[in-house]
Amino acid sequence: MCGIIGYIGKRNAVPVLLYGLQRLEYRGYDSAGIAVIEKSGNKIIVEKQVGKIKDLQEHLWNKDIKGHIGLGHCYHPDTFVQLADGSVKKVKDLPPEVEVLAYDTKDNKFVPSKAKVFKHKASKLLHIKTSSTDLKITPYHKVLVFDPETGKIEDKVAAALKKGDILILAEKISINGKSKKLKKVYSKVYYTPDEKGWELIEEKLLENGHRLTKSVRGHLSKKDRNPSNETLQLLGIEPDEHFSPSRSYRNFVTFPEKTSTELMRFLGYFLGDGSVDKKGIKFKDLRKEILEEYAELSEKLFSIKPKILPENNHYVMRINSVYLLNWFKENFPEMVFDKKIPDWFGTLPDEEIFAFIGGLYDAEGFVGKKSKNLAISISDEHILRNIQFFLIRAGIVSSISFPKKDHTHKKDRVNLQITYKVFVKRWLENISPFISEYKNKAIKWLLKEKKGDSSTNIKIPLTKEKLKEFTDEFKNTTSNSIPYLNRLLKTKNKKLKKIVEKFLLMPVEFQRVRDVKEIQHEGYVYDLEVEKYHNFIANCLISSNSRWATHGSPTIENAHPHTSQKGTISIVHNGIIENYLELKEDLIKKGYKFRSETDTEVIAHLFEDLYTGNLLETAFKVAKKIEGAYAIGVISTYEPDRIVAIKKGSPLIIGIGKDENFIASDIPAVLEYTKDFITLDDGEIALITKKKVEIYNNDGEKINKKPFHVNWDVSVAEKAGYKHFMQKEIHEQPRTISDTITGFSSSKNKELYNLLKKTERLYIIACGTSYHAGLVGKFWIEKYARIPVEVDYASEYRYRDRIINDRTVVLGISQSGETADTRFALLDAKKEGAKTVSLVNVVGSSLSRETDFVLYTYCGPEIGVAATKTFTAQLVSLLLFALEIGLEKGTLNFTDYDFIHHQLLHIPSRVEKILEKDGEIKELAHKYMNATDFLFLGRNINYPIALEGALKLKEISYIHAEGYPAGEMKHGPIALIDEKMPVVCVSPKDRFYEKIFSNIQEVKARKGQVISVATEGDERIKQVSDEVIYIPKTIDTLYPILTVIPLQMLSYHIATLLGKDVDQPRNLAKTVTVE
């Protein structure tokens, strides 16, 4: 119940191994570890941990390791990070994988780059301060530093930083932002109809049977009563060019359809000086002229003219509109309720961002007469950190400071300041167009007061001594600083001038470290591993990400990997060694000492005992000694340039890369690095180096295997914005059902259907959810193909006396194609003369290669342990399988075949309609989440769906649930029913509807709580149900594909509301590769 991964190539091995282990989590495990050969090749370092992959990561991050495995360190959780889409988030709020902006030093620009987020615990941090920002990081984290002596950007450990070291800040970034479409809310609108409009109203009144009273006739003739949108809707009239909105009514309001500079300026002002009450929105300001500008803006945006009134020592502007307030709450809840900037603001175009800053400045900005700084002062640091990042889109570098509390403010204030003349100038160009005339006067005054350009020291990171190496032009300057830019650019030294111009073109600036202090910290710290560029923007500083070094010392715990006694060989293993006790006893007699109770350690010592000087030769000897099902990966310091892999019974694939290769239990583990794979068959042994892969059979003969290419993108194995893989996979079902229909129809095997025409008996064997699919398949195959079908649990089928002859076909169903019981049962049947067929989801899996024929579902990887999309795809495949046999045998005519097939094509859109009920089903889950038992009932073809619904609920929520044929309820389960028992009834409007309806009445008579899954339009079912989940209507044959969807959703929501890990339920594995 685990997965393995191995890597050999040019990359740092540790991140590859950890990434692969994360991708294999769905297979189930209780411990994790990695083994890496030190660069010298003389030592294997093993790090392992009991628990989840995250526990292994935290174990690694928390150690100061000196040896082969070295680890980067991390940032304070409140560090702000610039994402590639423009948004700015705290590092603690980032998802596990994210796209950030990184600095490409070669091309001198900021570019998007993928990153992975890690965390661990730390107790000490360093607080590094520059003139404009600060950073809190662990002492051994590296930062980017400019060395004026070499003229290069280099990494430097934070603990080695000192005052005067030059750090690098982002000065100008480019974001390809887009305006956001906004949600609509209800508002009452009155219309002024023209002549044709009044005629239409009169016509509709008469059509609807309304008698025209004298009063109504009077209003119609005078045309003096404006109808509302509600009135027109009742009459069935859609307002068009004959109906003009009347702006004279008190409640009239218009809502912008998307963001704009005007709206964003208004929102900026609201964030600073706005508030809400029951009536609407209000602003207060000392300056009436500023409020007047925003009153005009309000009228332009919302068609509302606000009132401005004096109040104490300031002015108040009110916009009384409940409709506008509701619109604000719907579109900007963070601003209304929390006074926060929504994350998505950063994804907007530059101009809209600048307008937002302008509005905020109108509310909270000022020019310091003494300090000659432009500033925004507010009580929320989070807001100003966002603004600091937003300003670098305009090429403006600002600083954050924390002034001492004074009597004028009740709360602590945080200031954002702009000091340098060049940035004030850019402010006037980019931000000032969206600032009130009154406040712009002070900014223009400030620019005039700024003499010269003092930004030289932040753009040109050279010392006066360094300048002397180029020219003696500046030797007479008395200042210790280098000259201003305008003077530097006039230098006669061409080399110096070229260097200065190069610095000016860089989208960064340079700031010296002002202070470094050690601080205490409790809790987690975070870091990013950024692809290719290995840096990102943190608190506006360009920061180095974690680098995996090559040092470490071993820890020995009872988890994989295991090493041999001399520490020269390390093993990872998935499966069971059945004769390990016998082997262990023999090895103990030879003096081998065991440090664990696992069967895997036996393999490590056995390799050492049998080692011939050649790892591949030794692998053949070991393979002959061990018995059981296994996938094994081996590395050794004796031969540090190779991995040996052995496969029997458990899945093992080889990933083919350029100057690198991989082994893994499953494709998703290495899908980010390659899409070309070789699947090992039982008894095969592989030798893998950076450059080549050699495969041998168990007789030592070299065999050629052609790699296959997968078309999945790595995103298929990611959550794509969903909270869990299970949720994503439930919502993927319209696509996977459609893909399976298309895939099945394009890959018909004539030989298989010719065989099935003569078949006298068909066995379907499977486990878990696949077994339930087989039960549904039995109904279809017997109905349309007229072949007797027996459905059996694979684990039971294997050990009973079977009746098999040459007219018997055995169909095995397994999502992974690796389920041990199903595999071995099929192999036994094959030996006894049966023809075998497999229905699998994984191309190249063991079952697909070992059976005579193979059918596929086309779902892509299913990561969640609880099967969802593969179940409905299995149903579709089994139905199409039954229809094809029936058509070939003549037991199904083409008209019926075509009709069913046509109805099946509509199923994806009907599944989409069920998925739209997600919110409704979640509310239902809230009501029943605390139940301790559930009963699921169904009849005929929907009885297996009841079984599947019960299985889903118990495996992910740990609530006891039973599925039963509804007709069997009276033979036992009815005794359990009382007012505390929720009973889920699968009751579509099919030919068994009256039967199940009668069963539901029996449940209600015992006060059971009935949740019915019923067909749309069935009002009668409400009489006997506490809750009804409606599904679209279809033909009887297809209902199982629809009825299971709401059961999956209900189980998911109950489990998540209970706080369970739905993707990796306790004690379960996605692929059970042992008996």
N, C-alpha and C positions, 0 to 999 in steps of 0.2 A: 504494500500500500504506500508506494513512494515513487520518486522519479530520480533519475540520475542525469548528469551532464558532464561532459569533458571538453576541453578546448586546448588546441595547440596552434600557435600562430604569432602574429606580430603585435596583437593588442595586449594591454594589461589584462591578465587572466581574471583577476578578482572581480571586477565589475561584470564581466561576461558571465562568470559562474553565478554570481548573485542574481543577475537579471534572469538567467535561465531557470534558477531555482524558484524565483517568483512566478515565472510562467508555468511552472509545474506544480504549483501549490494545489491546484484543483484535484490532483491525483491522490491527495491525502498523505499525511505523515505526522510523526510526533517529534521529530528532531531534524536538524539540518547542519550541514558542515561543508567545508571546502578543504582541499589539499592542493598545495602549489609547490612546484620544485623551484628552489632558490635559483637566482640567475647563474650562480657559479655551477649549478648542477649537482652540488655536493650534499644538499639537504632538502628533505621534504618537510614543509611546515603544514600542520593540520590545525584548523580552527573549527570548532563545532559547538552546538548549543542545543539543548532540549527545548522544544517549543516550536514557534512559527519562524518563518524566514525573517520577519521583522526582529525577532529576538536574537537571531544570529547577527543581523546588522547592528543592532544596538550593542551587543556583546563586543563586536569588532570596533565600533566607533568609540566605545568607552575605554578602550585600552591604549596605552602608550606602548606600542609594539616596536621592538628593535630586532629586526631580522627580516625574514623573507617577505612577510606581508606587512606593508606599511600603510598607514591610513591618514587621509586628510582630515581636517576638523571643521568646525562649524560656526554658524552665525546665531546671534540672539534671535529669539522667535519674532520679535517686533521689527526686524529689519525689513525695509521695503524693497521690493524687486520690480524692475521694469520688464513687463512681458511684451512679446513681439506684437500682440494685437493692440498695444497702446495702454492697456489697463495696468494699474499699479496695485500690487498686493503684498501683504506681509508674508514673509517666507513660511510662517507656520500655517497659513491658509492656502498654500499651494497644493494642487493635487500631486500624486506620485510622479506623473510625467507631465511636462509643460514645455511651452516654447517661449524662450526669453530672447532679449536682444543681447548680442555678444559683439565685442569689438574685434574686427578683423584688422590686425595691425599691418598686414601685408598690403591690403587694398585701401586701408585708412578709412574705414566706414563701419557703421553698425549694421549687423545683419541678423535675421532670425536664426535661432539654433535650438534644437531639441535638448531638453535637460531632464534628468531624473532627480528626485528629491529624496534625501536621506535624513535621518535624525538619530540622536543619541542623547544621553544625559551628560551634563558637565557641571562642575561646581565653581570653576574659576574662568573669568573672561578678561580680556584686555579691552579697555575703552579708549579708542583712538580718536583724537579730535584734530580737525583742520579748521581753516578760517570759515568754512561754509557748511560743513557737515560733520558727522561722527559715525563710528562703526564700533559695534561690540562683537568681538570674535574670540574664539579659543586661542590660546597662546601659540599653538603650532600650526595655525592656519596660515597659508601664504597669501600675500597681497601683491598687486602689481606696483612696482616702484620704478621711477625713472632715474637712471644713473647718469648724471651730467658728465662724468669722466669718460664713459664709453659711448654715451649718446643712445643707449639701448633701454628698452623696457624689460625689466627682469622680475622674477618671483623673489619675494623675501618673506621669511617667517615672521609673523607678527611680533613674537617675543624679541626679535632682533631689531625692531624699529626704534628709532630715536628721533628726538626733536630735529627738525630740519630736513628729514628724508622727504622726497618728493613723491606724492601720490597722484593718481590720475583720475580726473573727474570727467563725466560726460558733459559736453557743452551743447551739442546739437544732434538731435536724432530725428529720423523721418518715420512717420507712421502713416500708412495708407488707410486713413479712417473713413467711415461712412456714416451718414445720418441714420438715426434709428427711427423706425416706424413706431408710432405710439398707439396705445390701446384706446378704444372709444368707451365712453360711459353714457348712460341714459341721461337725456335732458329733454324738458318739454319745450317744444318750438311751436309758435303760432305763425300761420301763413296768411298772406294777402293774395287771394285768388284774382286772376284777371277774368274777363268775360267768359272765356271758354271754361275756366276753372269753376266758376259758379254754376254753369250749365251742367258740368260733370257731377257736381255735388247734388244738384236737384235730381239728376237722372239716377244716381246711386241711391238716394233716399227713397225714390219711388220703387226702384228695383227691390229694395230690401223691405218693402211693404209698409214704409212709414207714412202715416197720414200727415199731410202738410197743414199744420194749424195756421191760423191767421198770423200768429206771432212769428212762426218760422217763415211763412210767406213774406212777412214784412222785412225780416232780416235778409231774406234772399233778394228781395226787390231793391232794398236800400244798400245791400252789400256792406253792412256796417258791423258784422260780427266775424271776427277772424277765427277760422277753425284751427285746432291744434293738430299735431302729428298723431295724437291718440285718436281724435275724431276721424281723421282721414284713414287711419289704419282700420278702424271699425267699419268704414264704408268701403274698404278695399281699394283705396286710391293711393297710388304711389306718387308723391310730390314730384313734379317735373317743371318745365319752364313756365307753366301756367300758375304756379304757386311760388310766390316770393316770400322768404323768411321775413317776418316782421321784427325789426330791431327795437321797436318802441316799447315792447313789453318788458316788465321789470326783470323777469328771469331769463331773458335771452342771453345765450352764451355760445361762442364758437370755440371749437377745440382744434389746435394745430394737429395735422395728420402725422408730422414727423418733426424731429428736432431741427432747429435753425439757429442762426446767430442771435436773432431777437429773443427767441425763447431761452437760449442758454444764458444770455445776459440777465434776463429776468430771474432765472433760477439761481444764478450767482448772487444776485442782490437778495433773493429770498433766503439763501443759506446764511447770509450775514445778518440781515436786519428783519427777516420775515418770521411770522409765526401763524398758527392757525387756532381757530376756536370753532364753536358750533355753527356760526353764521358763514364763515368763509376764511379769507386770508387778510392779514394786516401787516403793515410795515411801519416802523418808526424811524425818524431821522431828525437830526438837529437842523438840517438844511432843507427848507421847503422846495427850493429850486431842483434839488435832486429828486425828491418825491414827484414833482411835476413831470420830470422826464419819464419816470417809470409809470406814471398815470397814463401818459400818451402811449407808452409801449404796451400797457395792459389793454388799452382800447384797440390798438392795432392787432394784438394777438388774440384777444378773447371777446372783442366787441362789447366790453364792459368799461364804463367810465367810473373810476373810483372816486370816493370822496376824500378830501384832505382837510383835516381839522387840527387846530392847536390843542396840545395836551401837556400841562405842566410846562417844562422848559424845552419841549420838542414838538414835532408834528407827527400825526398819525394818518396813514393812508389805509382805507378799508376797501376791500373788494368783497361785498356780501353776495356770495353765490354758493349754495350748497352743491350745485352741479359742478362748478369749478373745483371746489374742495375735494369732491369725490374723484374727479379726474386726476388731481394731484396725488391723492392717496393711491390710486390705481397704478399710475406711471412712475411716481417717485416716492415710494413708501419710506425709503431710507432717509430721505431729506425731511419728510413730514414728521416721522415718528422719532428718528434718532439724530437728526441734524448731521448726517453723514453723506459723503459723496458716493453715489452708486459706482460699483466697479466698472460698469459698461461705459461710463462717461469717457474713459480713456480711449475707447475705440472710435470716438467721433472724429470728424475732420478737424484740422488745426484751427481754422477760423472759429468753429463753434467752441472749441476749448478756450481760445483766447477771449471770446465773448463772455464765457463763464467766469474767467479770471477777472475781466473788466467789471462785471456786475458785483463780484465779491469785493473788489477794490472800492467800488462806490460805497459799499456798506461798511467795510472795515479797514480801508486803506488810508494812508496819510504820508506826507513828506515831512521828514524831521528837519526842522530849520537849523538846529545846532549840528546834528550828526551829518546832515546833507545826505541822507539815505531815503530811499523809497521803501515803504514797508506796509505789510498787512499784519494786523495784530488780532489774535483770536484765541479762544481758550482750548481749542482742540488741536493737538499736535498732528493727529492723523490727517486732518484736512490740509494742513500746511505742507506735510510731506507729499501729499498728492499734488499740490500746487507746485511744489519745487520740481517734481518730475515733469509736470505739464509744461513748465516754463522752458525746459531744455528743448522742447519742440520749436521754440522761437529763438533758440540760441542764447537764452538768458540763464546765467548761473546766479543762484540766490543762496543766502545762508539762513540757517535756523538758529535762533537764540532764545534763551529763557530768562527774561528780565525779572528782577525782584518784584515781589508782590507789593502793591501800594494801595492807598485808601480809595483810589478811584475805581478799582475793579474788585468785585466780590470773588472772582475766580482767578486762579493763576493764568497768566497770559503766555502765549508763545508768539514770537515775532518771526516773520519772514522778511528778510532785508535784501535790497539790491543796492550795491555800493558803487561798482565801477561805471564810469561814464559810458563805455561801449554798450553795457547792458541797459542802462537807462535809455540810451538812444534806440535800442532794439525794442524796448518796452513802448516807446512812443510810436514806433512803426507798426507794431503788431497788436498791442493790447489797448493803447489809448483810443483807437477808433471806436471802442466799445465802452468808453468811460464818459461820465458826465462832463459837461463843459467846465463846471465849477472845479472839479478835482483835477482836470487836465491842466488848468492854469498853473497849479503848484508844481506839476511834473515838468512843464516847460521852463518854469523858473529854475528848477533844480538842474536841468541840463545846462543852462547858461552859467550856473554857479560852478559847475564841474570844470576845473581848469586842466588842460593837458589830458593825456590818456595814461592813467596809472595802471592799466591792465597788463603792462609789459611783463611783469613778474609772473603772471598766471598763464601767459601764452608762450613765453620764451623761457624755458627752465635752465638757463645758463647763468653761470656766475661771472662776476667781473674778471676773475682770474682766467676763466675759460675764454673770454673775449680776447684777452691779450695774446692768446695763442694764434688768433687770426689776424689781428691788427692792433696798432698802437694809437688808433684814432681817438680812443676814449680814455687815455691814460690820465688826462688832466681833470676828469670829473671828480668832484669831492665826495659824492655820495658812494656808499658801499653797494648800492643797487645798480643794476645795469640801466642804460639810458632808455628813454621812452621809445615806443615803436617807430614814430615818425623819424626819429634820428637814426635808429638802427637801420631802417630801410634805405637811408641815404648813404650807407657805408660804401666805400669804394672797393672793399674786399668782396669779390664775386662769390667765393665759397661761403662766407658768412651770410651774405645776402640770400643765397640759395637756401641755407639752413633756416634763416628767419622766415622766409616765404613758405617753406615746408611746414614749419610749426603753425603758421597762421592758417594753413589749409586744413589742419587736423581738426576733427570735430570734438576735440577734448581740450581741457585746460589742466594746469598743473598746480597743486597746492602742497605746501609744506606741512608736515606733521607739527602740531603745536603742543600736543600733550599725549602721553600714553600712561594710563593708570590701570592697575589690577583691580577688578571688582568681583564680588561674590555673586553667584547665580545658582538658583535651585530649579531643576527641571530640565526640559529638553532644549537642545540647540539643533540647528538645521543647516544643511548644505545642499548644493546642487552639483551634479556632475554634468557638465555641458559638453555636448558633442563638438569635436573639431577645434573650437576656439578656446575652450577651457576658461572662460571668464563670463561675467554678467554684470549688470548694473545694480549695485546694492547701496541704498541711501545716496544715490547719484555718483558714488565712487565705482570705478571699474575694478571689480574684485576677482581674484583668481578663484577657480573652483577647486574641488578636491582632486588631488592627483594620487593614484595608487602607486606607492613606492615599492621597494623590493626588500623589505626587512621584516623579521618576525620570529617569535619563539613559539614552540608547540604547547597546546593544552590538551589534556587527555580526559575525555568524558565519554560516557556511554552512548555514543551516536556515531553515525557515519561521517566522514570516511574512517577507515581503519588502516593502521600501518603494521608492517611486519616487525619482528622482534628487534632487528637491527635498525629499523627506521628507514630502510632503503627502498621499500615497496609500499605503495598505498593503493587501497581498493575502494571503489564504490560499487554497490550491488543492489539490485532490485529483484526480489523474489524470495525463494526458500531453498536452502540446501538441506535435502531430506536426510542425508547420511552424515550430517555435521558432527553428531555426538561421537560416532565411530571414528571419524577423522580427528576430532579434537583429542580423544583419548590417546590415539597413536602419536600425535604431535606432542602431547604432554610428556609421554614416555621418552621422547627425544629431547626434552629439556625446554620446550617452548612454554612461555608463560602467557596466560590470557588475562587481559585487563577488562574484558567485557563478557557478557553472556550471549552475545549475538552470534549467529551463524556466519556472518560476514568476516569476522576476524579469523575464522578458520581458513578462508581463502587467502588472506594476506600471508599467514604463516606457511600455508601450503606452497604458495609461490616462492617464498624464500627457501623452503626446504628442497624444492625440486628445481631451483634455478640452475640453468646449464651454462649461463653466460650469454644467453640469447632469450629475450623476453617472449618473443613469438613462439619459439620452440617450447618454452616452459608452459605457455598458455595451452598448447595441445596436450601436454602431460596432465595439467590441472583439470582440463575439461573431461579427461577420461576417468578422473578420480571422483569428481563430484556428481551427485545425483540430485535431481529436482528441476525447478523452473527458475531461470535466472537471466539477468542481463548484467554484465560485469565490465567495468572500466578499470584499467591498471596503468599506473605510472611508476617509474623507478629512477633512482639517482644513477643506477648503473647505465641506463640508456635514456638520458633526459630529453632526447629529441623525438620521442615517440609515445603514443598511447596504444595499448592493445585492448581490444573489445571482444567479448565472448557472448554469444546469444543462444539461449535455449528456453523457450516457453514465455519469457517476458519480453515486451517490445523494446526494440533498440534501432534507432536510425542514425545515419551518418550525414552530417551537413557538409556540403562541398563549397569551399570558398576560394578566394584567390590568396595564395600564400598563407592559408589558414584552413583548418578543418575542425569539425565538431562531432561529438557523439551526444545523444540525448534520448530520453524515453519517449519524447513526443516532439512533433514539429514546432509548436509554438515557442518552445524553449529557445530556439535559435533563429526564429523567423525574421528577426530584425537584421540578422547578419547575412543570411543566404536564403534562396528559394529553390535550391537544387539539392536533392536528397537521394540517398541509397538506403533501402530497407534491408536489414540483415534477416536471413531465415534461420530457423533452428539448426544448431550444429555448426554455424559459421563463425569464423574468427577473423577479425580485421586488424590490420596494422596501419596506424594512421600517423603521418608526419605532417609538417607544414605544407609540403609540396605534393604529397601523393597519398592514395588510399589503396591498399591491397587487401583482397578478400580471399579466404581459403575455406574449403569444406573441412569436415572433421577428419578426413583422410590426409589433409595437408596439401591437397591439390589447389592450385590457384584458379580462381574463377573470375570471369568478367561479368560485371553487373552495370547496366546502363543507368545513370542517374535519371530521376524524374523531376519535373519542374512543377511547383505548386503556384497557383494563381492567386492565393490569398494574399491580401495585404496585411501587414502587422496590425493595422487598425481593427481588423476583424477579431483579433484576440485581445482587444482593449475595450474599456467600458464605454467609450465614446459619449461621455457626458452623463451616462446613467449611474445611479448610486451603486448598483451591484451588477455583476455579469448576468445573474438570473433575470433581473428586470430587463436588461438589454435583450436577452435571448427570447424572452416572452414577446417582446415588441418586434422582434425580427421575423416572427412567424409568417406574416403575409409574404415576405420575400422568400423565405426558405421553402414554403409550400409551393410557391410559383416556380422556384428554381428546380425543385424536385419533380414537378410535373413535366417541365421542359426537359430536364436531364433524363428522366425515365423514358420519355417518348422518343428521344433521339438515340437511345442505346439498346434497342430491342435485340434479344438473342434468339434467333430462329431455332437453333439447336435445343435450347432450353425448353421452349414451348412445344417442340416436337416430342421431347422426352416426357413432358407433363401430360401430353395427350394419352399416353399409355400408362400413366401412374395410377396405382390402385390405392395407395395410402400415402398421406403426407403428414410428417411429424413437424411441428414447429417447436423449437427449443430456445429458451432465452431465460434471462434473469431480470428481476426488478421491473422497471418501467417497460423494457423491451418485451417482457412476458405479457404485460397487459396489451401491448400492441398486437402480439400474437393472438390473444383471445379475440380481439376485434377482427383480425385477419381471418380467423376460423369461420366466422359468420359469412364473410364476403366470399371466401374460396368455396365453401360448401354451397352457397346460394348460386353463384355465377358459374363456377367451374365444375360443380357436382363431384368433387373429390372429397372423400372422408378425411377429416383433419383431426389430429390429436395435438393438443398443446401441453407441453410439459416444462416444468422447471429443469433447466440444464443440469443442476446439481443432483436432482433425483433421477432424471432420465439415464444418466451415465451408469447408475448402479442398480438398475432394475433389469429383469429379463425382457429383452426387446424382441419383437417379431419383425424381422427385416428380410426382404428378398430383393431380387433385381428390379422389382417394380415399386420399390419404396424410395421416396425422396425425403431427405431431412433438411429443413430450412432452419438455419441458426441466425438469430437476430442479436446484434451487439453494436452499440454506438461506436465504441472504440475499435472493434474488431480484434480485441485482445483479451476479452473476459475469459478467464482460465476455464471455468466450468463449461462454458459454451464451446470453446475451442476443442477441449479434450473429448467432449461428448460427440462433436462432429467428426473428429479424427477416428474415434472408436466406431462410429456408424459407417464411416468410409471403409474401414478395414473389413467390416462385416458385409460389404457389397452394396450398400446404399449409395445413391447419387446424392451429393451434398450441394447446397446452395447457401450463400451467406447474404445477409442484408446488413450493410455496415455504412458508417459515415466517413471513415478514414481510409483514404486511398493508400494502398501499399501495406495495410495492416495485415497481421498474420492470417486472420480468417479469409481475407480477400485473396490471399495467395494459396491457401491450403484447400479451399473448397473447389468443386468442379465448376461451379458457376457463381457469379457475384452480382448482386444488385446494390446500388448506392443510393443513399440520401444525399442531398446537395446543400448541406447546412453550413459548411465552414466549421471551424473549431467551436466546440461547445465547452466553455470553461466552467460554468456553474455545475456543481456536483449533481444537483437535482435536474434530471433531464426535462426539457420543455420543448424546444424547437425540434429536437431530433425525434421526439415522440410523435408529433403531428406529421413530420416528414415520413416516419416509418408507416404511419397509417395510410398516407397518400400512396406510398410505394406498394403496400400490401393490397390496396384497392385496385391500383392499376395492374398489378400482378394477377389478381383474380379475374379482372376484366379481359386481359390478354389471353389467359388460358381458356376462359369461356368462349371467346371469339374463335380461337383456334379449334377447340373441340366441337363447336357448333351448339353448345349449351346456352349461348347468349347470342341473340340476333344483333345485327349491326345497328339497327334503329335504336334499340335499348342501350347498346354500348355507346353510341354517339351521344345519346341524351344524357347519360350519366357523366360522360367525359365533359360535355358542355357545361353541366351544372357544377362540376368540379372546378372549372376555370373561374367561376364566380366566388369560390371559397376565400381566396386571399382578401378580396374587398369586404367580405362579410366578417372575416376575422378582424380587420381594421375597425369596423363598427363596434365590435365587442371591446377592443382595446381603448376606444374612446370613453368607455365607462369606468376607467381606472379610478377616478375620484369617487364615484358612487360605490365601487367595490371596497375602496379603502375605508369609507365611512361604515360600511357593513362590518369590515374587519374590526373596527373600533368597538362595535357592540359585542362581538363574540370572542374577542382576543383572550378573555380570562376564563373561558370554558375549559374544563379539564378533560372532556371527552367529546368526540364527534362521531356521528354515524352517517355514512354515505350510502344512498340507495339508487339503484338503476335497474332497468329491465332490458332483457334481450341484448341487442348490440350496444346499449348504453350501460349495461352492468359492469363491463371492464373499465368504463370511465369512472364509475363510482369507486372501484378498486384503486384506480390511479389517483383520484382526488384524495382519498384517504392516505395513500402512500406519500403524496406530496406534502400534505399537512404534517404528518408525523415525522418525516425525515428532516424538515427544516425548522419546525416550530417546537418539536419534542412534545406535542400534545397527542395523547392517545386517540387514535382514529381507526375506525373499522369500515371497510367497504363490503356491501352485501347485495345479492340479488334481492330486489324488493319483495318478490314472491316468497322468499325464504325467511322474511322478517318474523313471521309468526312462529317459526321453529327455533326461537331462542332470543334473538336481539331485541324483540319487543319488550322483554322483561326489563331491559335497561332504560327504557324511555320514560322520562319524567320531565317536569318543567325546566330542569337545568340542562337538558340534553339537546344541543342543536343537531338537527337532522337535515343533511343536504340531499335534496331529491333531484335527480337528473330526469326531467320530465318534459321533453320536447313534444310537440303536437304530431306524434307519429302514430302508427297503428296500435301501439301498446299504451296510448295515452290514458284510456279509461281504466286500464289495469293499475297503472302507477298512481292515477288520481285516487282510486279506491285505497291503495296502500297509504297515501298521504293522509286520507281521512282517518285511517286507523292510528296514525302517529298523532294527529291532532286530538283524537279522543283520549289519548294518554298524556295530553298537555305538552307534548314535545314542541320545540321551537323549530318550525319548518322554514328552510331556505330553499326555494325552488329555482332551478335553472329551466326557464320556459321559453317558448316561442313567442316572438313579438305578436301582439294582438290578442293573446290569450288572457282575457279578463277573468275568466272563470277560476283560474288557478289562484287568484288573490283571495278567494273565499276560504281556502284551506292553508294559506301560507302566511307566515309572519313577514317574510321578505321574498322578493322576486327579482332575479337577475334575468333580463330578457336577452335572447340571442336572435339574430335574423332567421327568417324562414328559409328552409332548404328542403331537399328531398330526404326521405327517411334514411336512406343509405349513408348520407353524408353527415348526419347529425353528430356522430362521435368526434369529428374533427373540430366542430364548433363548441360542443358542450364542455370539452376539457379546458378550453381557454379561461373561462371565468373561475374554474376551480384552481388553476395555476395562480391566477391573480389573487384570489382570496387567500390561498396558502402563503403566498409571498408577503402580502400586507400584514397578515396576522403575525408571521415570524419576525418581520422587521419592526413592527410595533412592540413586540416583546424583546427587541434588542438582540435577536439571534444572528449569527453569521450565516446567512443563507447560501453564500457561495461555497463555504467549507464547513458543513455541519459536522458536529462532533462524531467521531468514530466511523465516518464514512469516507469513501474514496471514489473518485470519478471512474477510475479503471481498476477493477479488482483482478489482479494478475496472479493471485494465489487462490487455492481452493479454500 
